[in-house]
């Protein structure tokens, strides 16, 4: 599979039998509840309602199951962002739609980021996971850069470099989620963080950049 196809939405699941897709979804649920490090094939089998012996048959190893599950999860996130951006016209409206698509719900976001933080640790030590992570970030940065460039053409955003601006946008999103997931009242603060994310991104993009000192 080509690197650009790693996160093609639905590719991993559509190429599998229904039972395999069910196992992937079950694995993701267990990851969110117990974490990647404590994930066991028995836990996944119990969640899926199947025999543990069926998992190595379909995926060969726990690592392969984990990797394919993360490809599926990240592909869904990327496609949701892309679809939201394409539904509206103006750059500011695209930012709002993009953030709404990212802040899906307290439960979904909490599960995703708890799993994603574990995934980043794996990616730092395992090239197979690192390739998937790098592709996901490249896709998201590309989508963000398209929105930033549109805003520059509409004269509503003042950042000079769309790619660099996209990197900061991603940092704002991930940074706010890092804070939010630590909140004890994560369910009730979700909306506040979502609106803070929109405001932070729009303020950053609309502010004239300061040149670094020589």
C-alpha positions, -999 to 999 in steps of 0.1 A, spaced: 0 0 0 14 34 -10 21 58 18 -5 83 5 -31 55 7 -24 45 43 -52 68 56 -76 66 26 -110 66 44 -126 32 46 -98 14 27 -87 -7 57 -123 -17 66 -138 -20 32 -111 -45 22 -119 -67 51 -147 -91 59 -175 -78 82 -162 -99 111 -127 -82 107 -143 -47 107 -162 -57 138 -130 -67 155 -113 -34 146 -142 -15 161 -140 -37 192 -103 -31 195 -107 6 194 -133 5 222 -110 -15 244 -81 9 236 -102 38 248 -111 20 280 -78 3 290 -51 20 269 -29 5 242 -3 -8 267 -29 -29 285 -47 -40 254 -49 -78 252 -63 -100 225 -85 -116 251 -101 -83 259 -108 -76 223 -123 -111 218 -145 -106 249 -157 -72 236 -164 -86 201 -180 -118 215 -156 -142 196 -129 -167 205 -95 -153 211 -81 -177 185 -98 -158 157 -77 -127 162 -43 -141 152 -60 -158 122 -72 -124 109 -44 -100 120 -14 -123 128 -4 -102 158 -15 -77 184 7 -51 168 -10 -56 134 -44 -53 150 -34 -21 168 -18 -6 137 -48 -14 114 -72 0 141 -53 32 143 -53 36 105 -90 32 105 -95 57 133 -72 84 119 -87 80 84 -122 87 98 -110 118 116 -92 131 84 -123 124 63 -146 141 88 -124 173 87 -123 172 49 -160 168 45 -167 197 69 -144 221 51 -159 213 18 -195 220 30 -189 258 34 -173 285 13 -155 313 32 -123 308 51 -137 318 85 -167 296 80 -144 267 71 -124 272 103 -156 271 123 -169 240 105 -135 223 108 -134 228 146 -170 216 149 -160 185 130 -130 179 153 -149 186 186 -175 159 179 -187 151 214 -172 148 248 -173 110 248 -159 105 213 -131 131 218 -121 117 251 -118 82 237 -99 94 207 -73 115 225 -67 89 252 -59 64 225 -41 90 204 -17 99 232 -9 63 236 -4 60 199 22 89 199 43 69 223 43 39 200 50 61 170 81 76 187 96 41 190 81 21 161 86 31 124 54 14 113 33 35 137 55 66 129 46 63 92 9 63 99 12 92 124 33 113 99 8 107 71 -21 117 93 -4 149 103 5 157 67 -31 152 56 -44 174 84 -18 200 79 -26 200 42 -63 206 49 -55 234 74 -31 250 49 -58 251 22 -81 270 46 -53 294 56 -44 301 20 -80 308 12 -82 332 40 -51 350 28 -67 353 -7 -98 367 10 -77 391 30 -91 379 63 -60 360 74 -26 378 77 -2 349 82 24 349 55 30 312 51 0 289 49 20 257 58 36 273 88 2 287 98 -13 252 95 13 239 119 3 264 145 -34 257 140 -27 220 146 -8 229 177 -37 250 190 -61 221 185 -40 195 201 -29 218 229 -64 226 239 -74 189 237 -44 181 259 -57 205 285 -94 195 281 -88 157 285 -73 165 320 -104 183 332 -124 166 359 -155 182 344 -146 172 308 -182 166 298 -194 201 307 -163 220 296 -163 205 261 -183 233 245 -162 259 262 -130 244 248 -145 241 213 -154 278 212 -120 287 227 -104 267 199 -123 286 172 -115 320 188 -78 311 192 -74 299 156 -92 329 141 -74 354 163 -40 339 154 -47 338 117 -61 373 116 -32 388 136 -2 404 117 29 383 123 57 397 142 91 393 126 117 376 147 146 399 159 177 399 139 
